[in-house]
Amino acid sequence: MKAFNFSLFDQNSKLYKLSDYLGKWVVVYFYPKDDTPGCTKEACTFRDLSAEYKKRKVMIFGISKDSIESHKRFAEKYHLNFPILSDEEKKVIKEYQAFEGVLRKTYLIDPKGEIVKIYEKVNPLFHGDEILKDLDQLIK
């Protein structure tokens, strides 16, 4: 299934388009709210594993309905080193069926722009490692 293309601004008001990452592996993860316990654990896990993702040339995007300003505070507080995108209108959240208060849901997208795996109801503590294991199976 083809991934829905999006254009959203990150915590630094920089515009990101999914289509700009064709040719690369991409992790798009949706989370309910900035600076809450589970969301913070998940974001910090991706932050802590970012060198492993970079080694595999994988781009990470976090998306929630929070504002750019909220994302900026969240990213600065926890030293997040990847874009967290603001979808206040919930357009992308709905396209990826991560609504209902915004579900914790992740999509792994291959270099052709195809969704190769959907992770639902993830455990924020182990999720980053789980994706890396799957990537190691897929990138050969």
N, CA, C and O atoms as CSV, one atom per row, in Angstrom:
chain,resi,resn,atom,element,x,y,z
A,1,MET,N,N,0.850,-1.176,0.000
A,1,MET,CA,C,0.000,0.000,0.000
A,1,MET,C,C,0.899,1.245,0.000
A,1,MET,O,O,1.869,1.331,0.754
A,2,LYS,N,N,0.558,2.182,-0.847
A,2,LYS,CA,C,1.317,3.422,-0.969
A,2,LYS,C,C,1.074,4.303,0.259
A,2,LYS,O,O,-0.052,4.422,0.741
A,3,ALA,N,N,2.148,4.915,0.754
A,3,ALA,CA,C,2.031,5.826,1.896
A,3,ALA,C,C,1.419,7.142,1.436
A,3,ALA,O,O,1.737,7.639,0.356
A,4,PHE,N,N,0.543,7.699,2.255
A,4,PHE,CA,C,-0.070,8.995,1.974
A,4,PHE,C,C,0.999,10.076,2.099
A,4,PHE,O,O,1.673,10.179,3.124
A,5,ASN,N,N,1.148,10.880,1.046
A,5,ASN,CA,C,2.125,11.962,1.071
A,5,ASN,C,C,1.607,13.091,1.956
A,5,ASN,O,O,0.412,13.387,1.961
A,6,PHE,N,N,2.498,13.709,2.690
A,6,PHE,CA,C,2.099,14.829,3.547
A,6,PHE,C,C,3.134,15.934,3.499
A,6,PHE,O,O,4.288,15.716,3.128
A,7,SER,N,N,2.699,17.127,3.882
A,7,SER,CA,C,3.563,18.296,4.058
A,7,SER,C,C,3.178,18.912,5.391
A,7,SER,O,O,2.072,19.431,5.543
A,8,LEU,N,N,4.082,18.858,6.355
A,8,LEU,CA,C,3.817,19.394,7.685
A,8,LEU,C,C,5.052,20.120,8.213
A,8,LEU,O,O,6.178,19.851,7.796
A,9,PHE,N,N,4.811,21.044,9.139
A,9,PHE,CA,C,5.897,21.791,9.756
A,9,PHE,C,C,6.351,21.119,11.042
A,9,PHE,O,O,5.553,20.546,11.783
A,10,ASP,N,N,7.665,21.206,11.290
A,10,ASP,CA,C,8.215,20.616,12.513
A,10,ASP,C,C,8.328,21.654,13.628
A,10,ASP,O,O,7.825,22.771,13.508
A,11,GLN,N,N,8.991,21.269,14.703
A,11,GLN,CA,C,9.139,22.113,15.883
A,11,GLN,C,C,9.920,23.397,15.618
A,11,GLN,O,O,9.861,24.334,16.414
A,12,ASN,N,N,10.653,23.444,14.503
A,12,ASN,CA,C,11.422,24.642,14.139
A,12,ASN,C,C,10.798,25.378,12.959
A,12,ASN,O,O,11.451,26.208,12.326
A,13,SER,N,N,9.531,25.074,12.663
A,13,SER,CA,C,8.783,25.676,11.548
A,13,SER,C,C,9.388,25.347,10.181
A,13,SER,O,O,9.220,26.102,9.223
A,14,LYS,N,N,10.089,24.223,10.101
A,14,LYS,CA,C,10.617,23.757,8.823
A,14,LYS,C,C,9.596,22.807,8.208
A,14,LYS,O,O,9.050,21.941,8.891
A,15,LEU,N,N,9.343,22.979,6.910
A,15,LEU,CA,C,8.374,22.141,6.203
A,15,LEU,C,C,9.025,20.838,5.752
A,15,LEU,O,O,10.102,20.838,5.154
A,16,TYR,N,N,8.359,19.740,6.046
A,16,TYR,CA,C,8.806,18.427,5.600
A,16,TYR,C,C,7.723,17.810,4.733
A,16,TYR,O,O,6.538,17.859,5.063
A,17,LYS,N,N,8.155,17.221,3.603
A,17,LYS,CA,C,7.249,16.506,2.709
A,17,LYS,C,C,7.729,15.063,2.631
A,17,LYS,O,O,8.910,14.805,2.396
A,18,LEU,N,N,6.817,14.133,2.829
A,18,LEU,CA,C,7.190,12.725,2.757
A,18,LEU,C,C,7.790,12.399,1.387
A,18,LEU,O,O,8.738,11.619,1.297
A,19,SER,N,N,7.251,12.983,0.336
A,19,SER,CA,C,7.734,12.692,-1.022
A,19,SER,C,C,9.208,13.044,-1.213
A,19,SER,O,O,9.855,12.501,-2.108
A,20,ASP,N,N,9.748,13.939,-0.390
A,20,ASP,CA,C,11.166,14.292,-0.477
A,20,ASP,C,C,12.070,13.153,-0.014
A,20,ASP,O,O,13.286,13.211,-0.197
A,21,TYR,N,N,11.485,12.123,0.582
A,21,TYR,CA,C,12.271,11.031,1.140
A,21,TYR,C,C,12.127,9.729,0.354
A,21,TYR,O,O,12.507,8.661,0.834
A,22,LEU,N,N,11.575,9.827,-0.858
A,22,LEU,CA,C,11.567,8.647,-1.729
A,22,LEU,C,C,13.017,8.231,-1.931
A,22,LEU,O,O,13.891,9.080,-2.109
A,23,GLY,N,N,13.271,6.943,-1.906
A,23,GLY,CA,C,14.640,6.453,-2.008
A,23,GLY,C,C,15.252,6.162,-0.649
A,23,GLY,O,O,16.366,5.644,-0.570
A,24,LYS,N,N,14.533,6.490,0.427
A,24,LYS,CA,C,15.012,6.235,1.792
A,24,LYS,C,C,13.941,5.490,2.583
A,24,LYS,O,O,12.755,5.546,2.258
A,25,TRP,N,N,14.377,4.805,3.610
A,25,TRP,CA,C,13.446,4.210,4.565
A,25,TRP,C,C,12.970,5.309,5.495
A,25,TRP,O,O,13.744,6.188,5.875
A,26,VAL,N,N,11.696,5.262,5.863
A,26,VAL,CA,C,11.117,6.288,6.730
A,26,VAL,C,C,10.257,5.615,7.809
A,26,VAL,O,O,9.490,4.691,7.540
A,27,VAL,N,N,10.416,6.116,9.038
A,27,VAL,CA,C,9.549,5.725,10.150
A,27,VAL,C,C,8.662,6.927,10.445
A,27,VAL,O,O,9.158,8.015,10.740
A,28,VAL,N,N,7.349,6.730,10.365
A,28,VAL,CA,C,6.394,7.784,10.729
A,28,VAL,C,C,5.621,7.262,11.932
A,28,VAL,O,O,4.869,6.292,11.836
A,29,TYR,N,N,5.821,7.925,13.065
A,29,TYR,CA,C,5.095,7.468,14.249
A,29,TYR,C,C,4.165,8.557,14.757
A,29,TYR,O,O,4.518,9.735,14.822
A,30,PHE,N,N,2.970,8.120,15.113
A,30,PHE,CA,C,1.933,9.017,15.626
A,30,PHE,C,C,1.842,8.810,17.125
A,30,PHE,O,O,1.927,7.687,17.621
A,31,TYR,N,N,1.666,9.914,17.837
A,31,TYR,CA,C,1.567,9.821,19.290
A,31,TYR,C,C,0.531,10.821,19.785
A,31,TYR,O,O,0.274,11.827,19.123
A,32,PRO,N,N,-0.071,10.551,20.950
A,32,PRO,CA,C,-1.191,11.374,21.424
A,32,PRO,C,C,-0.853,12.802,21.843
A,32,PRO,O,O,-1.544,13.733,21.429
A,33,LYS,N,N,0.199,13.006,22.658
A,33,LYS,CA,C,0.383,14.341,23.228
A,33,LYS,C,C,1.820,14.558,23.696
A,33,LYS,O,O,2.440,13.675,24.289
A,34,ASP,N,N,2.333,15.763,23.411
A,34,ASP,CA,C,3.669,16.143,23.865
A,34,ASP,C,C,3.770,16.087,25.386
A,34,ASP,O,O,2.816,16.384,26.106
A,35,ASP,N,N,4.946,15.700,25.848
A,35,ASP,CA,C,5.322,15.777,27.263
A,35,ASP,C,C,4.387,15.023,28.210
A,35,ASP,O,O,4.128,15.468,29.328
A,36,THR,N,N,3.893,13.890,27.751
A,36,THR,CA,C,3.152,12.982,28.622
A,36,THR,C,C,4.039,11.735,28.797
A,36,THR,O,O,4.923,11.502,27.973
A,37,PRO,N,N,3.825,10.939,29.839
A,37,PRO,CA,C,4.778,9.862,30.146
A,37,PRO,C,C,5.100,8.905,28.989
A,37,PRO,O,O,6.270,8.711,28.660
A,38,GLY,N,N,4.080,8.310,28.376
A,38,GLY,CA,C,4.327,7.351,27.290
A,38,GLY,C,C,4.938,7.999,26.066
A,38,GLY,O,O,5.841,7.437,25.447
A,39,CYS,N,N,4.453,9.170,25.715
A,39,CYS,CA,C,4.953,9.871,24.525
A,39,CYS,C,C,6.391,10.324,24.722
A,39,CYS,O,O,7.189,10.316,23.785
A,40,THR,N,N,6.712,10.719,25.945
A,40,THR,CA,C,8.086,11.133,26.247
A,40,THR,C,C,9.021,9.931,26.170
A,40,THR,O,O,10.113,10.030,25.612
A,41,LYS,N,N,8.598,8.794,26.727
A,41,LYS,CA,C,9.424,7.574,26.658
A,41,LYS,C,C,9.684,7.187,25.204
A,41,LYS,O,O,10.810,6.863,24.828
A,42,GLU,N,N,8.631,7.226,24.397
A,42,GLU,CA,C,8.774,6.834,22.992
A,42,GLU,C,C,9.716,7.778,22.257
A,42,GLU,O,O,10.610,7.326,21.541
A,43,ALA,N,N,9.524,9.089,22.427
A,43,ALA,CA,C,10.371,10.076,21.753
A,43,ALA,C,C,11.830,9.938,22.198
A,43,ALA,O,O,12.743,10.006,21.376
A,44,CYS,N,N,12.043,9.744,23.501
A,44,CYS,CA,C,13.408,9.616,24.021
A,44,CYS,C,C,14.072,8.325,23.542
A,44,CYS,O,O,15.288,8.285,23.354
A,45,THR,N,N,13.282,7.275,23.344
A,45,THR,CA,C,13.830,6.032,22.795
A,45,THR,C,C,14.315,6.264,21.367
A,45,THR,O,O,15.411,5.835,21.006
A,46,PHE,N,N,13.507,6.937,20.556
A,46,PHE,CA,C,13.949,7.254,19.191
A,46,PHE,C,C,15.183,8.160,19.225
A,46,PHE,O,O,16.104,7.986,18.427
A,47,ARG,N,N,15.201,9.120,20.140
A,47,ARG,CA,C,16.365,10.015,20.284
A,47,ARG,C,C,17.610,9.187,20.611
A,47,ARG,O,O,18.661,9.358,19.994
A,48,ASP,N,N,17.478,8.301,21.579
A,48,ASP,CA,C,18.628,7.523,22.033
A,48,ASP,C,C,19.118,6.529,20.985
A,48,ASP,O,O,20.294,6.164,20.977
A,49,LEU,N,N,18.227,6.092,20.106
A,49,LEU,CA,C,18.595,5.138,19.052
A,49,LEU,C,C,18.883,5.823,17.713
A,49,LEU,O,O,19.097,5.149,16.705
A,50,SER,N,N,18.889,7.143,17.700
A,50,SER,CA,C,18.995,7.864,16.419
A,50,SER,C,C,20.270,7.513,15.653
A,50,SER,O,O,20.249,7.489,14.423
A,51,ALA,N,N,21.370,7.243,16.340
A,51,ALA,CA,C,22.608,6.868,15.640
A,51,ALA,C,C,22.410,5.554,14.880
A,51,ALA,O,O,22.912,5.390,13.768
A,52,GLU,N,N,21.677,4.624,15.487
A,52,GLU,CA,C,21.402,3.344,14.817
A,52,GLU,C,C,20.523,3.550,13.576
A,52,GLU,O,O,20.729,2.911,12.545
A,53,TYR,N,N,19.546,4.446,13.693
A,53,TYR,CA,C,18.689,4.741,12.543
A,53,TYR,C,C,19.484,5.442,11.444
A,53,TYR,O,O,19.331,5.134,10.262
A,54,LYS,N,N,20.329,6.383,11.840
A,54,LYS,CA,C,21.151,7.102,10.849
A,54,LYS,C,C,22.089,6.139,10.127
A,54,LYS,O,O,22.300,6.258,8.920
A,55,LYS,N,N,22.651,5.187,10.868
A,55,LYS,CA,C,23.554,4.195,10.286
A,55,LYS,C,C,22.847,3.432,9.167
A,55,LYS,O,O,23.466,3.064,8.169
A,56,ARG,N,N,21.550,3.201,9.342
A,56,ARG,CA,C,20.753,2.475,8.347
A,56,ARG,C,C,20.099,3.423,7.338
A,56,ARG,O,O,19.322,2.996,6.484
A,57,LYS,N,N,20.425,4.720,7.450
A,57,LYS,CA,C,19.887,5.765,6.560
A,57,LYS,C,C,18.354,5.837,6.618
A,57,LYS,O,O,17.682,5.927,5.590
A,58,VAL,N,N,17.823,5.795,7.841
A,58,VAL,CA,C,16.381,5.826,8.059
A,58,VAL,C,C,15.998,7.180,8.652
A,58,VAL,O,O,16.620,7.645,9.607
A,59,MET,N,N,14.972,7.807,8.082
A,59,MET,CA,C,14.450,9.084,8.581
A,59,MET,C,C,13.313,8.804,9.551
A,59,MET,O,O,12.473,7.942,9.294
A,60,ILE,N,N,13.283,9.527,10.665
A,60,ILE,CA,C,12.222,9.380,11.663
A,60,ILE,C,C,11.397,10.663,11.704
A,60,ILE,O,O,11.945,11.764,11.747
A,61,PHE,N,N,10.068,10.505,11.690
A,61,PHE,CA,C,9.142,11.616,11.890
A,61,PHE,C,C,8.162,11.234,12.988
A,61,PHE,O,O,7.539,10.174,12.926
A,62,GLY,N,N,8.024,12.089,13.989
A,62,GLY,CA,C,6.957,11.957,14.963
A,62,GLY,C,C,5.853,12.925,14.575
A,62,GLY,O,O,6.144,14.038,14.139
A,63,ILE,N,N,4.599,12.534,14.721
A,63,ILE,CA,C,3.469,13.399,14.368
A,63,ILE,C,C,2.425,13.355,15.474
A,63,ILE,O,O,2.049,12.285,15.952
A,64,SER,N,N,1.963,14.542,15.872
A,64,SER,CA,C,0.810,14.635,16.773
A,64,SER,C,C,0.009,15.878,16.402
A,64,SER,O,O,0.404,16.661,15.539
A,65,LYS,N,N,-1.129,16.036,17.077
A,65,LYS,CA,C,-1.996,17.184,16.804
A,65,LYS,C,C,-1.559,18.428,17.572
A,65,LYS,O,O,-2.186,19.479,17.443
A,66,ASP,N,N,-0.498,18.327,18.367
A,66,ASP,CA,C,-0.018,19.484,19.122
A,66,ASP,C,C,0.541,20.560,18.191
A,66,ASP,O,O,0.924,20.282,17.055
A,67,SER,N,N,0.579,21.773,18.692
A,67,SER,CA,C,1.047,22.916,17.906
A,67,SER,C,C,2.567,22.896,17.731
A,67,SER,O,O,3.280,22.178,18.431
A,68,ILE,N,N,3.038,23.692,16.790
A,68,ILE,CA,C,4.479,23.851,16.570
A,68,ILE,C,C,5.145,24.335,17.857
A,68,ILE,O,O,6.222,23.860,18.217
A,69,GLU,N,N,4.505,25.281,18.549
A,69,GLU,CA,C,5.066,25.824,19.797
A,69,GLU,C,C,5.193,24.732,20.862
A,69,GLU,O,O,6.207,24.651,21.555
A,70,SER,N,N,4.172,23.905,20.987
A,70,SER,CA,C,4.213,22.797,21.942
A,70,SER,C,C,5.341,21.832,21.578
A,70,SER,O,O,6.087,21.378,22.445
A,71,HIS,N,N,5.453,21.525,20.282
A,71,HIS,CA,C,6.526,20.636,19.811
A,71,HIS,C,C,7.893,21.220,20.128
A,71,HIS,O,O,8.807,20.496,20.524
A,72,LYS,N,N,8.030,22.529,19.955
A,72,LYS,CA,C,9.319,23.186,20.206
A,72,LYS,C,C,9.714,23.017,21.677
A,72,LYS,O,O,10.853,22.659,21.976
A,73,ARG,N,N,8.785,23.272,22.583
A,73,ARG,CA,C,9.066,23.107,24.020
A,73,ARG,C,C,9.432,21.646,24.339
A,73,ARG,O,O,10.386,21.378,25.069
A,74,PHE,N,N,8.658,20.716,23.780
A,74,PHE,CA,C,8.880,19.283,24.003
A,74,PHE,C,C,10.263,18.865,23.485
A,74,PHE,O,O,11.017,18.191,24.186
A,75,ALA,N,N,10.584,19.270,22.260
A,75,ALA,CA,C,11.872,18.909,21.641
A,75,ALA,C,C,13.044,19.496,22.413
A,75,ALA,O,O,14.064,18.832,22.599
A,76,GLU,N,N,12.901,20.732,22.859
A,76,GLU,CA,C,13.995,21.370,23.604
A,76,GLU,C,C,14.166,20.735,24.978
A,76,GLU,O,O,15.292,20.505,25.419
A,77,LYS,N,N,13.071,20.455,25.649
A,77,LYS,CA,C,13.126,19.884,26.997
A,77,LYS,C,C,13.835,18.528,27.012
A,77,LYS,O,O,14.593,18.224,27.933
A,78,TYR,N,N,13.579,17.714,25.972
A,78,TYR,CA,C,14.134,16.361,25.928
A,78,TYR,C,C,15.237,16.191,24.886
A,78,TYR,O,O,15.659,15.068,24.613
A,79,HIS,N,N,15.702,17.283,24.309
A,79,HIS,CA,C,16.807,17.264,23.334
A,79,HIS,C,C,16.515,16.290,22.186
A,79,HIS,O,O,17.366,15.486,21.808
A,80,LEU,N,N,15.306,16.376,21.645
A,80,LEU,CA,C,14.932,15.489,20.539
A,80,LEU,C,C,15.703,15.896,19.293
A,80,LEU,O,O,15.820,17.080,18.977
A,81,ASN,N,N,16.226,14.901,18.593
A,81,ASN,CA,C,17.117,15.154,17.462
A,81,ASN,C,C,16.527,14.668,16.136
A,81,ASN,O,O,17.251,14.219,15.247
A,82,PHE,N,N,15.227,14.764,16.023
A,82,PHE,CA,C,14.528,14.400,14.791
A,82,PHE,C,C,13.275,15.278,14.709
A,82,PHE,O,O,12.840,15.821,15.724
A,83,PRO,N,N,12.690,15.423,13.515
A,83,PRO,CA,C,11.521,16.288,13.369
A,83,PRO,C,C,10.270,15.695,14.021
A,83,PRO,O,O,9.932,14.529,13.821
A,84,ILE,N,N,9.599,16.532,14.802
A,84,ILE,CA,C,8.261,16.178,15.258
A,84,ILE,C,C,7.316,17.172,14.587
A,84,ILE,O,O,7.455,18.387,14.727
A,85,LEU,N,N,6.366,16.625,13.867
A,85,LEU,CA,C,5.527,17.410,12.964
A,85,LEU,C,C,4.161,17.701,13.582
A,85,LEU,O,O,3.574,16.875,14.281
A,86,SER,N,N,3.689,18.896,13.298
A,86,SER,CA,C,2.412,19.354,13.838
A,86,SER,C,C,1.295,19.138,12.816
A,86,SER,O,O,1.382,19.592,11.676
A,87,ASP,N,N,0.255,18.442,13.245
A,87,ASP,CA,C,-0.917,18.184,12.401
A,87,ASP,C,C,-2.169,18.607,13.169
A,87,ASP,O,O,-3.027,17.785,13.492
A,88,GLU,N,N,-2.251,19.903,13.451
A,88,GLU,CA,C,-3.368,20.417,14.256
A,88,GLU,C,C,-4.721,20.158,13.615
A,88,GLU,O,O,-5.715,19.991,14.322
A,89,GLU,N,N,-4.777,20.120,12.288
A,89,GLU,CA,C,-6.046,19.855,11.589
A,89,GLU,C,C,-6.361,18.359,11.540
A,89,GLU,O,O,-7.455,17.970,11.133
A,90,LYS,N,N,-5.423,17.533,11.947
A,90,LYS,CA,C,-5.553,16.067,11.999
A,90,LYS,C,C,-5.803,15.433,10.623
A,90,LYS,O,O,-6.342,14.329,10.539
A,91,LYS,N,N,-5.419,16.115,9.566
A,91,LYS,CA,C,-5.607,15.589,8.220
A,91,LYS,C,C,-4.742,14.340,7.984
A,91,LYS,O,O,-5.233,13.318,7.505
A,92,VAL,N,N,-3.464,14.438,8.324
A,92,VAL,CA,C,-2.547,13.306,8.130
A,92,VAL,C,C,-2.885,12.196,9.123
A,92,VAL,O,O,-2.865,11.016,8.774
A,93,ILE,N,N,-3.192,12.578,10.351
A,93,ILE,CA,C,-3.576,11.609,11.382
A,93,ILE,C,C,-4.755,10.769,10.897
A,93,ILE,O,O,-4.767,9.553,11.083
A,94,LYS,N,N,-5.741,11.409,10.279
A,94,LYS,CA,C,-6.913,10.673,9.759
A,94,LYS,C,C,-6.535,9.797,8.573
A,94,LYS,O,O,-6.998,8.660,8.478
A,95,GLU,N,N,-5.698,10.309,7.662
A,95,GLU,CA,C,-5.283,9.516,6.491
A,95,GLU,C,C,-4.586,8.226,6.918
A,95,GLU,O,O,-4.739,7.182,6.283
A,96,TYR,N,N,-3.824,8.313,7.995
A,96,TYR,CA,C,-3.095,7.150,8.497
A,96,TYR,C,C,-3.873,6.380,9.560
A,96,TYR,O,O,-3.331,5.488,10.213
A,97,GLN,N,N,-5.130,6.727,9.726
A,97,GLN,CA,C,-6.030,6.051,10.673
A,97,GLN,C,C,-5.421,5.971,12.076
A,97,GLN,O,O,-5.450,4.929,12.730
A,98,ALA,N,N,-4.871,7.101,12.515
A,98,ALA,CA,C,-4.287,7.178,13.860
A,98,ALA,C,C,-5.120,8.129,14.719
A,98,ALA,O,O,-4.604,8.767,15.636
A,99,PHE,N,N,-6.431,8.216,14.404
A,99,PHE,CA,C,-7.294,9.141,15.145
A,99,PHE,C,C,-7.831,8.486,16.404
A,99,PHE,O,O,-7.140,7.650,16.986
A,100,GLU,N,N,-9.014,8.822,16.845
A,100,GLU,CA,C,-9.574,8.385,18.135
A,100,GLU,C,C,-8.699,8.940,19.262
A,100,GLU,O,O,-8.182,8.184,20.085
A,101,GLY,N,N,-8.539,10.244,19.289
A,101,GLY,CA,C,-7.712,10.864,20.312
A,101,GLY,C,C,-6.238,10.829,19.930
A,101,GLY,O,O,-5.393,11.276,20.706
A,102,VAL,N,N,-5.927,10.328,18.798
A,102,VAL,CA,C,-4.600,10.074,18.234
A,102,VAL,C,C,-3.993,8.839,18.902
A,102,VAL,O,O,-3.599,8.859,20.068
A,103,LEU,N,N,-3.937,7.785,18.128
A,103,LEU,CA,C,-3.412,6.519,18.614
A,103,LEU,C,C,-1.894,6.496,18.507
A,103,LEU,O,O,-1.303,7.199,17.687
A,104,ARG,N,N,-1.287,5.693,19.334
A,104,ARG,CA,C,0.144,5.436,19.224
A,104,ARG,C,C,0.281,4.377,18.130
A,104,ARG,O,O,0.037,3.193,18.363
A,105,LYS,N,N,0.669,4.814,16.953
A,105,LYS,CA,C,0.698,3.947,15.780
A,105,LYS,C,C,1.887,4.350,14.915
A,105,LYS,O,O,2.173,5.539,14.771
A,106,THR,N,N,2.581,3.369,14.339
A,106,THR,CA,C,3.782,3.649,13.549
A,106,THR,C,C,3.703,2.949,12.206
A,106,THR,O,O,3.181,1.841,12.083
A,107,TYR,N,N,4.243,3.636,11.194
A,107,TYR,CA,C,4.318,3.090,9.845
A,107,TYR,C,C,5.774,3.034,9.418
A,107,TYR,O,O,6.522,3.998,9.584
A,108,LEU,N,N,6.164,1.896,8.868
A,108,LEU,CA,C,7.486,1.750,8.273
A,108,LEU,C,C,7.303,1.798,6.769
A,108,LEU,O,O,6.582,0.987,6.188
A,109,ILE,N,N,7.968,2.764,6.147
A,109,ILE,CA,C,7.786,3.037,4.717
A,109,ILE,C,C,9.102,2.757,3.996
A,109,ILE,O,O,10.162,3.230,4.406
A,110,ASP,N,N,9.018,1.988,2.925
A,110,ASP,CA,C,10.234,1.612,2.197
A,110,ASP,C,C,10.649,2.711,1.205
A,110,ASP,O,O,9.924,3.690,1.026
A,111,PRO,N,N,11.809,2.548,0.565
A,111,PRO,CA,C,12.301,3.591,-0.353
A,111,PRO,C,C,11.394,3.869,-1.558
A,111,PRO,O,O,11.532,4.911,-2.200
A,112,LYS,N,N,10.474,2.960,-1.870
A,112,LYS,CA,C,9.536,3.189,-2.981
A,112,LYS,C,C,8.290,3.944,-2.531
A,112,LYS,O,O,7.418,4.250,-3.344
A,113,GLY,N,N,8.206,4.245,-1.226
A,113,GLY,CA,C,7.038,4.947,-0.701
A,113,GLY,C,C,5.899,4.018,-0.321
A,113,GLY,O,O,4.762,4.454,-0.144
A,114,GLU,N,N,6.211,2.732,-0.198
A,114,GLU,CA,C,5.206,1.733,0.172
A,114,GLU,C,C,5.261,1.461,1.673
A,114,GLU,O,O,6.341,1.382,2.258
A,115,ILE,N,N,4.097,1.318,2.287
A,115,ILE,CA,C,4.031,0.935,3.696
A,115,ILE,C,C,4.318,-0.559,3.765
A,115,ILE,O,O,3.583,-1.366,3.195
A,116,VAL,N,N,5.390,-0.925,4.464
A,116,VAL,CA,C,5.746,-2.341,4.564
A,116,VAL,C,C,5.352,-2.937,5.910
A,116,VAL,O,O,5.250,-4.157,6.041
A,117,LYS,N,N,5.129,-2.086,6.912
A,117,LYS,CA,C,4.709,-2.610,8.213
A,117,LYS,C,C,3.972,-1.512,8.968
A,117,LYS,O,O,4.343,-0.339,8.930
A,118,ILE,N,N,2.912,-1.935,9.657
A,118,ILE,CA,C,2.146,-1.040,10.532
A,118,ILE,C,C,2.235,-1.614,11.936
A,118,ILE,O,O,1.960,-2.792,12.165
A,119,TYR,N,N,2.624,-0.757,12.867
A,119,TYR,CA,C,2.721,-1.157,14.276
A,119,TYR,C,C,1.565,-0.486,15.011
A,119,TYR,O,O,1.454,0.740,15.017
A,120,GLU,N,N,0.715,-1.287,15.626
A,120,GLU,CA,C,-0.423,-0.739,16.360
A,120,GLU,C,C,-0.264,-1.006,17.845
A,120,GLU,O,O,0.304,-2.022,18.247
A,121,LYS,N,N,-0.770,-0.087,18.658
A,121,LYS,CA,C,-0.728,-0.228,20.121
A,121,LYS,C,C,0.677,-0.610,20.590
A,121,LYS,O,O,0.870,-1.636,21.242
A,122,VAL,N,N,1.637,0.221,20.252
A,122,VAL,CA,C,3.035,-0.091,20.538
A,122,VAL,C,C,3.394,0.155,22.000
A,122,VAL,O,O,2.748,0.944,22.689
A,123,ASN,N,N,4.428,-0.529,22.454
A,123,ASN,CA,C,4.999,-0.284,23.774
A,123,ASN,C,C,6.119,0.741,23.587
A,123,ASN,O,O,7.120,0.438,22.938
A,124,PRO,N,N,5.971,1.945,24.141
A,124,PRO,CA,C,6.945,3.007,23.905
A,124,PRO,C,C,8.374,2.659,24.334
A,124,PRO,O,O,9.330,3.210,23.789
A,125,LEU,N,N,8.526,1.765,25.289
A,125,LEU,CA,C,9.870,1.426,25.778
A,125,LEU,C,C,10.668,0.553,24.808
A,125,LEU,O,O,11.892,0.663,24.739
A,126,PHE,N,N,9.986,-0.306,24.066
A,126,PHE,CA,C,10.676,-1.276,23.212
A,126,PHE,C,C,10.491,-1.020,21.720
A,126,PHE,O,O,11.102,-1.689,20.886
A,127,HIS,N,N,9.662,-0.067,21.399
A,127,HIS,CA,C,9.262,0.141,20.016
A,127,HIS,C,C,10.430,0.472,19.090
A,127,HIS,O,O,10.519,-0.074,17.990
A,128,GLY,N,N,11.315,1.349,19.518
A,128,GLY,CA,C,12.456,1.730,18.680
A,128,GLY,C,C,13.323,0.539,18.313
A,128,GLY,O,O,13.753,0.407,17.167
A,129,ASP,N,N,13.582,-0.334,19.290
A,129,ASP,CA,C,14.376,-1.544,19.042
A,129,ASP,C,C,13.639,-2.523,18.130
A,129,ASP,O,O,14.247,-3.168,17.276
A,130,GLU,N,N,12.330,-2.624,18.320
A,130,GLU,CA,C,11.506,-3.519,17.497
A,130,GLU,C,C,11.617,-3.132,16.016
A,130,GLU,O,O,11.763,-3.997,15.152
A,131,ILE,N,N,11.546,-1.832,15.734
A,131,ILE,CA,C,11.636,-1.363,14.348
A,131,ILE,C,C,13.030,-1.644,13.783
A,131,ILE,O,O,13.162,-2.064,12.634
A,132,LEU,N,N,14.071,-1.411,14.593
A,132,LEU,CA,C,15.437,-1.686,14.122
A,132,LEU,C,C,15.599,-3.155,13.739
A,132,LEU,O,O,16.222,-3.461,12.722
A,133,LYS,N,N,15.050,-4.059,14.536
A,133,LYS,CA,C,15.129,-5.502,14.218
A,133,LYS,C,C,14.440,-5.782,12.887
A,133,LYS,O,O,14.960,-6.528,12.057
A,134,ASP,N,N,13.266,-5.181,12.687
A,134,ASP,CA,C,12.545,-5.378,11.424
A,134,ASP,C,C,13.325,-4.799,10.252
A,134,ASP,O,O,13.386,-5.404,9.181
A,135,LEU,N,N,13.920,-3.629,10.454
A,135,LEU,CA,C,14.729,-3.016,9.389
A,135,LEU,C,C,15.897,-3.919,9.004
A,135,LEU,O,O,16.211,-4.076,7.825
A,136,ASP,N,N,16.531,-4.503,10.005
A,136,ASP,CA,C,17.670,-5.397,9.713
A,136,ASP,C,C,17.235,-6.608,8.879
A,136,ASP,O,O,18.022,-7.131,8.090
A,137,GLN,N,N,15.990,-7.051,9.050
A,137,GLN,CA,C,15.461,-8.142,8.223
A,137,GLN,C,C,15.163,-7.662,6.793
A,137,GLN,O,O,15.355,-8.392,5.820
A,138,LEU,N,N,14.691,-6.418,6.701
A,138,LEU,CA,C,14.238,-5.886,5.408
A,138,LEU,C,C,15.369,-5.287,4.559
A,138,LEU,O,O,15.337,-5.365,3.331
A,139,ILE,N,N,16.357,-4.696,5.215
A,139,ILE,CA,C,17.466,-4.059,4.474
A,139,ILE,C,C,18.593,-5.064,4.357
A,139,ILE,O,O,19.407,-5.219,5.268
A,140,LYS,N,N,18.629,-5.737,3.238
A,140,LYS,CA,C,19.691,-6.735,3.042
A,140,LYS,C,C,20.310,-6.567,1.689
A,140,LYS,O,O,21.223,-7.310,1.331
